[in-house]
């Protein structure tokens, strides 16, 4: 993600644990890796924050490392988040 710029390089990273994601910071955009993370975000993020944020679901990191189609979906997801990340 650092290759996409400083904004994504410094972005908070949360991993799903036994208790979900824990304290999810409020953000304008969320890049979600896989279904497990998406479910945890839906449980742990308040509905008002979720409705105001742009949320993009992409494949798991393991899939992104080995599947060309998953890499394309990640790139498309990052491009979709671009305007939000730039503050447009």
C-alpha positions in Angstrom: 0.0 0.0 0.0 3.0 2.3 0.5 3.4 2.3 -3.3 0.1 4.2 -3.6 1.4 7.1 -1.6 2.0 8.4 1.9 -1.6 8.5 2.9 -2.1 4.7 2.5 1.4 4.0 3.7 0.6 5.6 7.1 -3.0 4.3 7.3 -4.0 2.4 10.3 -4.1 -1.4 9.9 -6.5 -3.5 11.9 -6.5 -7.3 12.1 -9.5 -9.4 13.0 -8.9 -11.1 16.4 -11.1 -13.1 18.8 -13.0 -10.0 19.8 -13.3 -8.6 16.2 -11.4 -5.5 15.2 -11.5 -3.7 18.6 -11.6 0.1 18.6 -12.0 1.1 14.9 -10.9 4.6 14.3 -13.3 6.9 12.5 -12.2 7.5 8.9 -13.6 8.8 5.6 -12.6 5.6 3.9 -12.0 1.9 4.7 -10.2 -0.6 2.6 -11.4 -4.0 3.7 -9.5 -7.2 3.0 -11.8 -10.2 2.8 -15.1 -11.3 4.1 -14.0 -11.9 7.7 -12.7 -8.3 8.0 -15.9 -7.0 6.4 -18.1 -8.8 8.9 -16.0 -7.6 11.8 -16.1 -4.0 10.5 -19.9 -4.3 10.2 -20.1 -5.4 13.8 -17.6 -3.0 15.4 -18.2 0.2 13.4 -21.2 2.4 14.5 -23.9 2.6 11.8 -23.6 6.4 11.5 -19.9 6.2 10.8 -20.4 3.3 8.4 -23.0 5.2 6.4 -20.8 8.3 6.1 -17.6 6.4 5.0 -16.6 5.0 1.7 -16.0 1.2 2.2 -14.2 -0.8 -0.5 -14.0 -4.6 -0.1 -11.1 -6.4 -1.8 -9.7 -9.9 -1.6 -7.6 -11.2 1.3 -3.9 -10.5 1.3 -3.1 -14.2 0.7 -5.2 -14.1 -2.5 -3.7 -10.8 -3.6 -0.2 -12.3 -3.4 -1.0 -15.2 -5.8 -4.0 -14.2 -8.0 -3.6 -11.7 -10.8 -7.4 -11.0 -10.7 -7.2 -10.2 -7.0 -4.4 -7.7 -7.7 -6.5 -6.0 -10.3 -9.4 -5.8 -7.8 -7.1 -4.3 -5.2 -5.8 -1.7 -7.7 -9.4 -0.8 -8.8 -10.4 -0.5 -5.1 -7.5 1.9 -4.5 -8.4 3.9 -7.5 -12.0 4.1 -6.3 -10.7 5.4 -2.9 -8.4 7.9 -4.5 -10.7 11.0 -4.5 -11.7 10.3 -0.8 -8.1 9.8 0.2 -7.0 13.0 -1.5 -9.9 14.9 0.3 -11.9 15.6 -2.8 
